[in-house]
Amino acid sequence: MNTLESKSNFQDIFPIQPRDTVSSLPTSLIREVADGAMNRSDILPFWFGESDQVTPDFIRDAAIESLRSGETFYPQNLGRPYLRSALSLYLTQLHGCTIDSDRLAVVSGGISGLMLTAQTIIEPGDRVVAITPLWPNIAEIPRILGANVTRVPLSVVNGAWALDVNKLISELTAGTKVLFINSPNNPTGWMMTERDVDEILVHCRKHGIWIVSDDVYQRLAYDQAVFCAPSFLDRYQDGDRIISVNSFSKSWLMTGFRVGWVVAPPSIVKALTKIIEYNTCCILEASQRAAHSALLRGEDTVQSLRADLRSNRKVLVDGLCELPGVEVPGAGGGMYTFFKIAGISDTTALARNLIDVSGLGLAPGAAFGPEGRGWLRWCHAVSGVKLSEGLSRITRFFEHNRIV
């Protein structure tokens, strides 16, 4: 057999495929539903977790000026000192306790921060607990690293999303390595109470369990009196296994800039220096300048977004609740309305039908795990005009499909 003939057997002997864990990862149902319709001009998209507002001028101008100044070289792994210093001041003021730069790492967005954190503390075979339904990336990252994930679902109690803390604590056994928690939660909008934080922290301290908190929506509480959602960082003491992952994407309308940060014990930040080098190396300085400008001048942007989300949430919930059989549990924050329609269990098929028939783009609840089946997620971080038209389309869909 000649060389060319022998090569034809390579595929049979050595199949070209990723490792089994990666092969078993689910594809994003949101992407599956959205990809086929993203180029349609008639679509009203509410499927992604993103505001339809453009990043403010003062943030974009900082990035433009950086590029014009020639800041195109490698910066430090953990981010430029000016940005880490500004973050330290912002977080210290936000949480009312000192958060020094030695506890901060600037990363390439929230998802990168979650992956880097997981790579730093999770080993194959570790037991991880996650509160669900949940943005799928958070639950799948530990699986990519060979960990075993136990899901603890939220439930609807007295018309609002709630966590059974006793049930969670019963799953946080002494052998558990990490608890992943996202509050305010994507997709439900559930938000921890101060009592939740205290009870969970006491238990995790007792058993040496890491708490990794996805805090990307922490500034987006619906209650105007809540300046920042309840946080583990407020209670941090030396020796605590608390890591907070956050991002500029949501609160400052900077999804495309890909800048986030991690707050962790100093020893973990030192380790992140190495892990960042082996992953992304560093972040474009223009994005760091934009983030710096957001911290210095962006509070009005955050407050304006909060007001819009609060108002939009009420309009959307009021409109949906006028439709027969629709359930919309109460929520504490974020930018999503999670709802269900009585008698409809396959909301992935429904989401596709809404696109085909009404040009309405919603995210199927199953995208957030089995707990989300039968639910739909609607991102309400949009203009009032779009929101009203979306409500009109779903109302007509109900009428034409005899759901009324």
N, C-alpha and C positions, 0 to 999 in steps of 0.2 A: 504494500500500500504506500503510495507516495505521500508527501507532506500535506498537499492540499486535501487529499481524501481523509487523512487522519484528523484534520481540523474539523471536518464536518461532524465528528463524534463529540466534540468538546461540549456542545450544548446538552447532549444527553448525559455525559459523564459529570460535567460541572455546570449545573443549571445556573443561569444568570438571574439572581433574585436577591432581595435584601434579606436580612435575618428575620426569623419568624416573628419576633415581637413587633418589628416595624410593619411587616406584612399584615399583621392582625389589627393594626390601628384602624379605626373607622375613619372614613373620609368625612369632611365637613358637610352635614346636611344643608347648612345655610348656603354654602358654596354650590352644592348640587342644585338647589332650588334656584339660586340667583344667576348662576353662570349662563344659562341658556337664554336669559331675558335681559341681561344688563345692557345690551346694545339697542333695546327697543325704546323708541322715543316716547311711547305712550305709558310706560311703566312709572308708577309712583313707588319708589323704593323705601321701605321702612325695615329692611331685613338686617342691615349692618348696624353695629353700635358706634354711630358716628353722627355728629351734628352736620346739618347741611350749610352751616355758616363757614365762610372762609376764615382762615387764621387772621387775626387782627393785623393791621398795617404795621404797628410798632414792633411786633414780633417778626414779621416777614422782613421788615427793613433792617433789623439787626443781622439777620442771616445774609441779606444782600450785601450789606456793608462789609461783613466778614469776608465774603468771597472777593469783593472788589479790593480788599486790603491784602489779598493773597494768603489768607489763613487756610491753606490747603495741605498742611503737613500733619504728620502723626502727633497727636496730643498724648497725654498720660493715659494709662489703662483705666484709671479710676475717674477720669474726667479732669478738666482744667480746675486749678485751685480756685479761681474766681467763682466758678459755678458751684463747687462744693461748699465754699464759704457762704454764698448766698442761700443755698439750700439749708445749711446749718442754721442760719438766722431765721429763715422762714419756718422751719420745723420746730425750732425752739419756741418761737412765738405762738405757733399753732397749737402745740401740745402743752405749753406751760412748763416744760422741763428742758434741761440742756441736752441738745443732741449735737455733739461735736463732729467735726469733719472726719475724724478717724473712724466713725461709725457709718460713713456714707460712701457709696459707690455709684457713679453715674453710669448708666447702661443704655443699650440700644433699644429702648422701649420696655414696656411692662412685661411682655412675653419673654423677652430676652432675660429680664431680671428673674423671672420665675424659673426659667431653665438653668441659668447660671447658679441660682441658689440651690436648686435640686441637685445639680452636679456636684456641689460643694458638700452637701450633708447626707445625701441618700446613696445607699449601696444596694446591690442586687439582693433580693430577699427581704428587704426591710418592709415592715408593715406601716402603711400610710392610711390615714383617715381623712375623708373629704366630706364637707357638708354640701348636699346636692338638692335640686338640680344646679348645674354649674357649667360655666363656660368650659367646653370640653378640653381645651388645652391644659387647664390646670389638673384635671384628673388623668390625662394621658401622659403628661410629662413623667410622673413617677414610673408608669408602666414602661416607657421607653428605656428607663434606667434599670429596669428589672425588679422594681418594687411591686408589692401587692397592695391594691387599693380597696379599702372598705368604704362604702358610701352610706352616709347618714342623712336621710331625706328631711327636708322641711315639710311642714304640713300647714293646712289652712285651719286656723282656730279663731272662732268668733269673727269670721269674715276677713281675716288678715293672715299673712304669712308669719309663721312662728317656728322657733326652734325648740324642740324638747331637749333641754340641757341635760336632764338626767339620762336620757337615752344616749346622747352623745358621750357623756362621761362613762357610761357603761361600756362603750366601744373603745375608749381611750385606756386600754389596758397597759400594764407595766411594760409590755413588749412593743408598744407602739413607738415608732421613730418620729413621725411628723403628723401634725394636724394642719391641713390646708383649709383656710376659711376666707371667704370673700364677702365683705359687708361694706356698704350696701351691695346686695347680691345681683349678679347677672345670671339668670334672667328675671328673677322674681321681684326684685326690689326690697327683699327682706333686709332689715338692718338690726344688728346686735343692740341689745340694751346694755347699760352700764353694769347691771347685775350679771348678764350673760358673760361679759368680759371678766368680771371678778371671779365667777365660779369656774370658768374654763381655765383661767390662769392659775388659780390655786391648785387645781388638779394636775395641770401639766407640770407645774413646778415640782409637785410631789413625786412624779414619775419620770422626770427628766425628758419630757416630750417637747420637741421643737414645735413652735407655733409659727407658721408661715402665713402671713396675712396679706391678701391681695387688696390693697387699699385705693385702687384707682378711682373709685367713686366716692371717696370719703368726704369730699367737699360738696357733694351733690345731694344733700339731704333735702327733702321736701319741706320740712318744718323750718320756717324762716328763722326761728330762734336757735336752731342747731347749726352752729358755725362749722362744726366738724363732727362726723360720725364717731361714736364711741370707739376707742382705739386701745390696743395693748401697749402702744408706745407711751401713753400717759402713765403707765404703771411700771415702766422698765426699771429694773435694778441690776447692778453688776451681777453677772452670773446667770441672768435670765436667758433662756433660749427663745428669743423673740426676733423674728425677721419680718420686716415690712417691705413689700414691693409696691412701687407706685409709678405713675407716669404723667407726663405733661399732656398726653393725647386728649383726654376727655375734658377736663376742667378748663384748659386753656385753648381748646380747639386746635390741637397740634398733632392730629393723628399721623400725618405724613412725615413729620420731622423725626420720628423714631428716637425719642429721648425719654428715659425713665430713670428711676433711682432705687437703690436698695439701702435700707437702714438695718444694720446687723451689728452684733458684738464685734469689737475691733479685730479679734483673731479671725473671724469669718471674713471681714473686709480684706485682711491681708491675703487670705486664701483666694478671694475673688480676683485679686490682682492677677494671679496666675491663671485662673480659669478664664477670665476675660481675654487674656493674651492668646489663649489657645482657641478661642471662639471668634470674637469680633475684633480683637486687638484694641480698638478705640472707636470713638465717635467723631464724625465730621464736625469740625470746630464751628462751622456756620450754624449747625443745629444747636450746639452748646451756647452760642451767642444768643440765639433765638430763645432758648430756655431761660437764660440769664435775664433777658429783657422781660420775659413773662413773669418771673419772680419779682422783679423790681417794679413793674408797672401794670401787672395783669389782674389785680384784685377786682377791679371794676368788671373785667371780662368774666371772672368767675361768678360774681354776684349777678350779673345780667343773665348768664346762662342758668343759674339757679332759679331765678324768677321765671324765665321762659319755661323751664322744665316743670316747675310747680303749676303754672297756668295751663300748659299743654296737657299735663297729666289729668287735670280736672276736666278739661274739655273732652279728652279722649274717653275717660272713664264714664263720664255722664252720657256721651253718645253711644258707647258700647252697651251700657246698661239699659238703654231704651230698646235694644234688640232682644227678642224673646230667647230665653235659655242661656244667656251669656252670663258668666260668672267672672268678676274681676276682683280678686282679693286685695285688701289694703296693703300698702307698701311704704317703706320709710325713705327710700332714695334711689338714685340712679337715673337712667334715662329710658327705661323700658316699662311697658305695660304688658303683663303676662295674664292671658285670659283663656277661658275655655268655653265651648259651646256644648250644651247638653245634647247627648246622643251621638256626638261625633268623636270617635276615638283615633282615627287615622288623620291627624292634622298635617302630616307630610303630604298626603294626597290632596288634602284641602288647600294647602299652601300653593301647590302646583295649579290647582283648579282656579284659585283666586287670581293667579298670574294670567292664565290662559283666557279666562272669562272676563275679568274685571281690570286687568293691568295693575293689580294691587300686590306689592311685594312684602310679605311677612315671613318671619323665620319660624319653622316648625319647632314645636317644643321638644321633640325627640332629639334634636341637635344637642340638647343639654343633658342627655342621659335618659334612661328609662323612666325616671320620675317625671319627665316632661311630656311624655306621650299624652296626647289628648289636649295639649295646650298650644297656644300660639304666642309669639313675642312680637310686639310692635314697638319700634324705637320712636319715641315721640320728641326727639331732639331736632325738630324741624319747624319750618314756618307755619304760622296759623293757617295760611291759605292751603298748603299741602295737607295739613291735618284735616281740615274741613272737607277737602275733596276726597281724602282717603275714607273718611266716615261715610260720605255719600256713596262711594263705590261699594263699601261692604254692606251698606243698607240695601242698595239695589240688588246686590248678590243674594242677600237673604230673601228678598221678595221674589226674584226670578227663579230661585231654586227651591221655593216652597219651604224654606226654613222657618218663615214667619208662621 
